[in-house]
Amino acid sequence: MTFAGVALELVEVFDDLEADQINKALIKNVPYERLEFFNEYAKEFGEASDIGDAASKRLANLMLLGYLFRVLEDQLLPDPSIKE
């Protein structure tokens, strides 16, 4: 599977989930401290860089999706530094 394939699968899975199912998946896969960090960082970054209210409200979610993609990528894709 490629990086793009992993990303597409992640989006398709989340697209089919209800809000409570997404929350359960987050609880299982993302430490609470990480969620707090994303929210705080997004708030501070949004205020400091004046990116607009709509973008500021979405920034924490985008960071979270990036984190989930990276976790999934680490679990599914082989390490390119390991020669077979």
Residue pairs with C-beta under 8 A, 6 or more apart in sequence:
1 9
1 76
1 77
3 73
3 77
6 69
6 72
6 73
6 76
6 77
7 69
9 72
10 65
10 68
10 69
10 72
14 22
14 65
17 25
26 35
26 64
29 68
29 71
30 64
30 67
30 68
34 67
35 64
38 60
38 63
38 64
38 67
39 60
41 60
41 63
42 56
42 59
42 60
42 63
43 56
43 60
45 51
45 56
45 59
46 55
46 56
46 59
47 56
51 59
